[in-house]
Amino acid sequence: MSYYQQQPGGPQPGGPAPYGYPAPPPQYYQPGMPPMGGPAGPPEQALANQGARLGARLLDVLFIVLAVFVIAMVGMLLREAGGAAAGIGLAVNLIGMAGVFLFYEPYMVSQHGGTFGKRICGLRVARLSDGQNLSFGAAFGRWAIYLLIGFIPFAGPINALSCCWDKPYRQCFHDKAVSSVVVNRT
């Protein structure tokens, strides 16, 4: 659903719009087209605040650590059993941890609009252009850029904090790279 479309015919001038966004003013409304002169993305009141984004990230780190711990324990128990189970334990560790690190966030963002942390904090990751969920490829790219930036000294915290000064959509670098925005879930 587009930021400016309520149904296939589009919003009515001055009427309600999805996600609690205001409908375009009547003088800018043209059916089937975004408002002329209006922003390409959500209005400021729909954008997620930085505290909620930080809380969501902290929750996601907690969930990832918990998942890694469970996978490591299962793999360790299988390896201690010896024999064929040891090889299975190693495979569980390698595949499980790769899955958690590489696919948790991209899958959740593309399928559900956000990770468990974002959902608990009432946030959603959307395409800047139309408010839809990101494709898996875009969500994977967003996550990969977030991870890669984290390997550059001081760049990880600067990336995470860049939503504090970015205007007008409070995007971090990984959001800008794939034209995504974090909004309040309604």
C-alpha positions in Angstrom: 0.0 0.0 0.0 1.4 3.4 -0.9 1.8 6.2 1.5 -0.7 8.1 -0.6 -3.0 5.3 -1.7 -5.8 3.9 0.5 -7.2 1.6 -2.1 -6.7 1.1 -5.9 -8.5 4.4 -6.7 -6.3 6.3 -4.3 -7.2 8.5 -1.3 -9.9 11.1 -1.4 -8.6 14.7 -1.1 -8.6 15.7 2.6 -9.6 12.2 3.7 -7.8 9.7 5.8 -4.7 7.9 4.5 -3.0 4.6 5.6 -0.7 4.4 8.6 -2.2 7.5 10.0 -0.5 9.7 7.4 -2.4 12.7 6.4 -4.0 12.6 2.9 -2.5 15.0 0.3 -4.1 18.4 0.3 -6.9 18.8 -2.4 -4.9 21.3 -4.5 -2.1 18.8 -5.0 -4.3 15.7 -5.6 -4.3 13.9 -8.9 -5.7 10.4 -9.1 -3.0 7.7 -9.6 -0.2 10.1 -8.9 1.6 11.2 -5.7 0.9 14.7 -4.7 2.7 17.4 -6.7 5.3 19.2 -4.7 4.7 16.9 -1.8 7.3 14.7 -0.1 8.2 11.3 -1.6 8.0 9.6 1.7 6.2 9.6 5.0 5.4 12.8 7.0 7.6 13.5 10.1 4.9 12.3 12.6 5.0 8.8 11.0 8.8 8.4 11.4 10.2 6.2 14.2 11.9 8.1 17.0 15.5 7.3 17.7 14.9 5.9 21.2 12.5 3.3 19.9 15.0 2.4 17.1 17.8 1.9 19.7 15.5 -0.2 21.9 14.5 -2.3 19.0 18.2 -2.9 18.1 19.1 -3.8 21.7 16.2 -6.3 21.8 17.4 -7.8 18.5 20.9 -8.2 19.8 19.4 -10.0 22.8 17.4 -12.3 20.6 20.4 -13.1 18.4 22.6 -13.8 21.4 19.9 -16.1 22.8 19.5 -17.9 19.4 23.3 -18.3 19.1 23.5 -19.7 22.6 20.8 -22.3 22.0 22.4 -23.3 18.7 25.8 -23.6 20.3 24.4 -25.7 23.2 22.6 -28.1 20.8 25.7 -28.4 18.6 27.9 -29.0 21.7 25.6 -31.7 23.0 25.6 -33.5 19.6 29.4 -33.3 19.4 29.8 -34.7 22.9 27.7 -37.7 21.8 30.5 -38.6 19.4 30.3 -40.6 16.2 28.0 -39.4 13.5 26.3 -37.0 15.9 29.6 -35.1 16.2 29.5 -34.2 12.5 25.8 -33.3 12.8 26.6 -31.1 15.8 29.2 -29.2 13.8 26.8 -28.8 10.9 24.1 -27.5 13.3 26.5 -24.9 14.7 27.8 -23.7 11.3 24.5 -23.7 9.4 22.5 -22.5 12.4 24.7 -19.6 13.3 25.1 -18.6 9.6 21.3 -18.6 9.3 20.9 -16.5 12.4 23.5 -13.9 11.3 22.6 -13.8 7.6 18.9 -14.4 7.5 17.1 -13.4 10.7 16.9 -9.7 10.0 16.5 -9.8 6.1 13.7 -12.5 6.4 11.8 -10.7 9.2 12.1 -7.3 7.5 11.0 -8.5 4.1 8.1 -10.8 5.3 6.9 -8.9 8.4 8.2 -5.4 8.0 10.5 -5.7 11.0 12.4 -8.0 13.3 11.0 -9.1 16.7 12.7 -6.1 18.3 11.1 -3.6 15.9 7.7 -5.3 16.2 7.8 -5.1 20.0 8.8 -1.4 19.8 6.0 -0.7 17.3 8.3 0.0 14.3 8.3 -1.1 10.7 10.9 -0.9 8.0 9.4 0.3 4.7 10.4 1.4 1.2 10.8 5.2 1.2 8.9 5.5 -2.1 5.7 3.7 -1.3 5.6 2.3 2.2 5.6 -1.3 1.2 7.8 -4.0 2.9 11.3 -4.3 1.4 12.0 -7.2 -0.9 14.3 -9.9 0.5 17.2 -8.6 -1.6 16.8 -5.0 -0.4 16.4 -6.2 3.2 19.5 -8.4 2.9 21.4 -5.5 1.3 20.3 -3.2 4.2 21.5 -5.8 6.8 24.8 -6.5 4.9 25.6 -2.8 4.8 24.9 -2.5 8.5 27.2 -5.3 9.2 30.0 -4.1 6.9 29.9 -0.6 8.3 30.3 -2.1 11.8 33.8 -3.4 10.8 35.1 0.1 10.1 36.4 1.7 13.2 34.0 4.3 14.6 31.7 3.9 11.6 29.3 1.5 13.2 28.2 3.9 16.0 28.1 6.8 13.5 25.9 4.8 11.2 23.5 3.9 14.1 23.4 7.5 15.3 23.1 9.1 11.9 19.3 8.9 12.2 19.5 11.5 14.9 20.6 14.3 12.5 19.4 13.0 9.1 16.7 15.2 7.5 13.9 14.7 6.5 13.5 11.0 7.0 15.9 10.1 9.9 17.7 7.5 7.8 20.8 5.7 8.8 23.4 5.0 6.2 22.1 1.5 5.7 18.6 2.9 5.2 19.9 5.4 2.6 21.7 2.6 0.7 18.5 0.8 -0.1 16.0 3.7 0.1 14.3 2.4 3.3 12.8 4.3 6.2 11.7 3.2 9.7 8.2 4.3 10.6 5.8 3.7 13.5 3.7 0.6 13.0 0.0 1.3 13.1 
